[in-house]
Amino acid sequence: MNQTEFNFLVTNVTAISTQLFSIRCSMFGSEMSADESNEMETVEFDLQKEHENFDYQSILDSGYRDINSLETELSSAMLILDQNELDDLLNKLPSNLPNLQQKMTGEQLKAWISYALNSEDDESVALLNQYIMSLFQVDDEIHDLIREAIAFDKIDDLQDQQEDINSEHIKIEDLLTAAEIESFRAFKWLFERAELDNTQIIELLFSEKCIDDQIVFESVYKIIEPSEELHTMVTAKVKGSGHDTVAEFLDSVGFLDNNETA
């Protein structure tokens, strides 16, 4: 496996795992809602509808764009990988699904996600993801804490360990997931510590769930409190895109800095 193939493998497996987590959070939320409403009949989770909430192509494109900025980390990870162990994990994957060591399309990502959701007894994807994450020496305990906070939209445990959590622990995928499942308390806590640049913030605001859901967009925008420069960039991108209600909101609210309240 060469460096390019490894880079695509890491990006594709990360995208699959992140979206699986997000969809499973939604499934859990649906089950909780059914329990709270005391519905007697079985509530079926609409996977196809859930797929429609995500722009899988944009998610992949974002990951592929990040490869250049992560060149050092990816090169370091490849230096310490055990090729035999990685090959064993890859050989456990189904051979009829798209090659994870090449660029994929949104439809191919969807195929992998559908497979993983419908084959819960097959842990091959999860084991591959665990091995890849271990190569980057990610603090799994902290990231598990972040994911749990997003899943339940509770920040108590994050607060308790805030001295151990810094911007390196917070991935843009975490923020995208929090926005997509409307975990706004967790989103705010994480965003304030994420140190994102304007390009990454725009990526958040224009993720499919955010830009297509007025309530989500407004909530995320007010948490972000964009500077005048960023507000101008977002407004220019929105106008002419067909998102008229978002454009009206931006015109009415103006820019928000950290000294103003929405």
Secondary structure as GFF3:
##gff-version 3
##sequence-region A 1 262
A	DSSP	alpha_helix	3	36	.	.	.	ID=ss1
A	DSSP	alpha_helix	47	52	.	.	.	ID=ss2
A	DSSP	alpha_helix	56	65	.	.	.	ID=ss3
A	DSSP	three_ten_helix	68	70	.	.	.	ID=ss4
A	DSSP	alpha_helix	71	80	.	.	.	ID=ss5
A	DSSP	alpha_helix	83	91	.	.	.	ID=ss6
A	DSSP	alpha_helix	106	118	.	.	.	ID=ss7
A	DSSP	alpha_helix	124	135	.	.	.	ID=ss8
A	DSSP	alpha_helix	140	152	.	.	.	ID=ss9
A	DSSP	alpha_helix	156	160	.	.	.	ID=ss10
A	DSSP	three_ten_helix	162	164	.	.	.	ID=ss11
A	DSSP	three_ten_helix	167	169	.	.	.	ID=ss12
A	DSSP	alpha_helix	172	180	.	.	.	ID=ss13
A	DSSP	alpha_helix	184	194	.	.	.	ID=ss14
A	DSSP	alpha_helix	198	205	.	.	.	ID=ss15
A	DSSP	alpha_helix	208	211	.	.	.	ID=ss16
A	DSSP	alpha_helix	214	224	.	.	.	ID=ss17
A	DSSP	alpha_helix	228	238	.	.	.	ID=ss18
A	DSSP	alpha_helix	244	253	.	.	.	ID=ss19
###
